Amino acid sequence: MTSSLPTDSYLFLTGEDAESADWPVTPFPEYTDDHLHQFVDHLWAACNGELVSGISALSSAGLYTLVVVMARVAGLGNQPPMVHRPVGAQLPAAVPELLAELRRRDRPDVGDGPAGPVRRGRLLRLVGGFTSLSQLGSTTHQRQKLSGACPFCDDAASFQVSLPAVTWRCFGCERSGGRREFAECLLTRALAHSAAPGHP
């Protein structure tokens, strides 16, 4: 399948991600509907319609793209829900496997994510798919902290991302962590939404 998307969005690469010298954040593109649909169509074909069997073959970027797909299919985020009934039907079985793979990859001896501006860019890309962020001010210190509405408790001003620490925290619901913890909160919420009565 020919695609304009980065290969890393799909399967493992043998090489390393290209690191940018930009500071403080490498600007990754937003998750668009086209990107997510191309990704899930490719993955669906590659794993013969069995999402669970394809999870361990995904790169780190692919795992987090699948997190976004599942969350959007469940109706989470500030975008219209993504319609993909086959993924929605497999969501209850795939979420525990995806959570386990995210935790396995997060160990220091296994982790494949580079540090610095790349890590910050990846966190902002994931968070930005579910809430709009703005800088707290114009000073150097204020520009390193971003705030917005919490995607988990809907508090309009309690969510904050710290770029130096590459972490996020909601002062309303007391959730916090890095990219993996944000993905875990999304997946847990997606699972609850998919089990709710009336969910397609």
N, C-alpha and C positions, 0 to 999 in steps of 0.2 A: 504494500500500500504506500503510495507516494503522498507525502504531506509536508506542509510548510512548517509544521510544529517541530520543536526540538526533539531529537530522538530520545533524549533523557526523559521526556514525558511519558514514554511508553515502557521500554524495557531497559535492563541493565546496560550500561556502557562499560567499555574496557578502560577508557580514559577518564581523566578528572574533569570536573566542571571548570569552565574558564572563569577565573576570578577577576573581578574588576577592581581597579585602583580607586574607584569612586568612594568618597567618604561622606556621610557615615553609612549610606545604604546603596547596595546594588539594586538598580531599578528593574525588577522583573515585571513583565507585562501582566496586566490583570487577567483573571480567569474570565474569558468571554464564553457566551453560549456556543459559538462555533468551535472554540477550542475544546470545551467539555464534551460536546457531541462527537467530535472527531476522535477524541481520546477514548470515550466509552465504546464507540463503534469498533475501533481498532482492538481494544481489549476484549470486547465481546467475541469478535472473530478469532482472536489469538487463543482464547481459552475455551472455545467451542460452547459458549453460553454458560459456563460454570465459573462464576466469578471467584469462588473460593480457591479454585485450582490455579488461578492466575496471580493471586496476591503476592506470593513469595518471589515471583519473577520480576516484579516491578522495581524500578529504581526508587530512590528516596523521593524524587520529584513526582514519580508516578503514583506512589502511595498517597501522597498528600493531594494530588489531583483527584484520586479516587475518593478521598475523604470529602472533597468539595462536591463531587458528583452525588455521593450518597446523601449529603446534607441538603443539597438542592432538590434532589428527587423527593426527599421527605418534606420539602416545603419550607426549609429554614433559609434565612438570609434576607437581604434587602432587594432581591431580584425575584421575578415571578418563578414559581416552582418549575423545575426541569421535568419534563414528561418523558419517562423511559420505564414503562411498565415492567419489562423483564428485570431491570435492576431493582425496582421497587419490590418485586416479588422475592428476590434473593437477598434483600437487605438484612432481614433478621438472621440469616445464616452467615452472611459475609462480614457483618460488623464485628463479632467477636474475633474472627480470624484477622481482620485488619487491625484491630486494637492490639492483638498479640504480636503481630509483625512490627507495628510501630514501636512497641516496648522493647522488642528484641533488638531492633536496629538502634535504639537510643543508648545502648550500653557503650561505654568508652572503647571497649575492644572491638566493637562491631560498627559503631556509628560511621556514616559516610558523608556527613555534612561538613563542609569547610567552615571556618570561623570568620569573624569580622563582618565586613559589609555584606557578604553573601548570606550569612545567617540572618542578619537584620532584614535584608530584602525579602528573604523567604518568609519570615514571620509576618512582615507587613503585607505581603501578597496574600497569605492565608487569612489574616484578620480582615484585610480590606475587602475580601469577598463577602463579609457578613456584617460589617459595620463601617461607616464612614469615619475617618480619623482626621483631626486637624491639630496643628501645632499649638502648644499652649501660649506661645509668645514669640518675640523676635530675637531675644538674646540667644547666645550659643547654647546655654544650659536649657532654656525653654524649648529650643528647636529639637532637642534630643528627647523630648517627651511629647507624646501625642495622646489626644483624648477623644472620646466619642461615647455613643450609647452602647451599653453592654448587650451583646447578642444573646445572653443567657438569662438575664433578669429584666431586660428592657429599661433599666434605669438610664435616663437620658444623658447623664454627665458623669457617671462614676467609673467608667472604663478608661484605663490608661496603659499605654505602651511605653516602656523605657528602652530607648535604643542602645545606650551603653551596656545595659545588662542583658539585652535581647530577651526581655520578659514582658508579661502583661499582668494586669491585676484589675479586678473590679472591686471597688470599695463598698459597693452595695451588697453583692451576694458573697463577697469574700473568696471568690475563685481567683486563681492565679497560676502562673507557670510560664513555660516556653511554648514553642510551636507544637510539640507533642501533646502537651496538656490541653492546648486550645483544640486540637484535633480530637482528643478524647472527649472533651465536653460536647463538641459538635456531634460526634458519633453516638454518644449516650442519648443526647436529645433527639437525634434522627431516629434511633431505635424506639424511643418512647412515642414519637409522632407516628411512626409507621404502625405501631400497635394500637393507636387510638381508633375508636369506632369511626367509620366513615372515611378513613384514609383509603385512597385508591390502591 
